[in-house]
Each structure stands twice: as C-alpha cells, then as structure tokens.
C-alpha cells in the first residue's frame, strides 16, 4: 500500500515537472521569437535614422513646376542693352523637364520675341533657346533656384537682319541665363500650412525623373 502511494506521488511530481518543462520551453520559444522581432525592428529603425535625409517632406511634379514657371516667367519682358545695342525682349513660352535623361538637372526650352534698334531701324527677331541647369534649394530665401547653366541649343531667327543680329545670339543666351538665375523656380509660401512646417527645417533638394523632392538635410 505504501509503495502504491509513493508511486502515485512520484507520478504527480513527474507530471508537474513535465508541465513546468513544457511551459518553460514555450516561454523560451516565445522569448526567442520576440527577441528576433525586436532585433528586426531595431535594424529597421537604425536604417530609417541613417536614411532619414531621404524622407520626402514635399514634392513638386513636372506639371506643377511648369504651371509655376508659366505664371512667373511667361510674358517676362526687359529693356536691356546687348553688345551696346538697345534690345527689348519678351519670353513667350517656356517648358521645363525635370531630370532629362536621368540627370539631376532641369531642362528649360524658351521661345522669345525680341526687337533690336539700330539708329532708326527696328529689327525683330525670335530666339529659341534650350538650357540645362542644376536646381538647388536656398535655405535663406526658402526657394529653389538654378545654377551652372549649359546651353543645349540656341537658334536666332531675324529674317533679312539675320546677318547683322546673328552675333547677338550668344549674348542674348547669356542674358537669359542671368535672368533665370535670379528668378526662383519655386518658393515656399509661409501662408500655406503645408509649407509653414518646412520653414525652420534644414532642407535638401533631390531631383528625380518628373519630380523635385525636398527632404531633411541632416548632417
């Protein structure tokens, strides 16, 4: 009888130990899984911190850029002197392409009308100009500007005055480059709530095909 009681007690103890071992094994397995999840989350967080400067805060599409340029630059007119010759010109049309051929540039195609005056003669002309330039964000002026211009194509049509006005082709192209460098391509508007949040953040500009992106410029 005593032996039977001892055997039952031993079986109970064994069962308890088995349950404890099973619970301990489940706990260890669950802990291992949570540990793995935690490691993965930490890796993702670390990667996000390292690449936080690529986080897009604001983007401008090519269509939006062209609308902005149409408002600010189309019908831009100036009375200037080029190579000593009085010249009046006006930008009629302008088309922008973001990242042509995958390059981090903006390509501008302009059609301008101009009129040069020599003595009592007024000589009309048209200039078709294609430029490429590097866009950059000016933190002080809170705007995107252009620099490092390259002339892709420049064609001057002046009818019967072609011979006299052809030498002005290069000078007019340089004049337009200076004017475009002074004009912002896009400016943040402090009156817009979506822009206001960006005004006190250091920003960097990224150029992708068809889009300009402003991201945090962390060091």
Secondary structure, DSSP 4 states (H G I P E B T S, - for coil): -HHHHHHHHHHHHHHHHHHHHHHHHHHHHHHHHHHHHHHHHHHHHHHHHHTGGG-EEEEEEHHHHHHHHHHHHTT-EEEEEETTEEEEEEEEEEEEEESGGG-S-EEEEEEEEEEEEETTEEEEEEEEEEEEEEEEEETTTTEEEEEEEEEEEEEEE-GGGHHHHTTHHHHHHHHHHHHHHHS-SEE--TTSHHHHTTTTS-EEEEEETTEEEEEE---
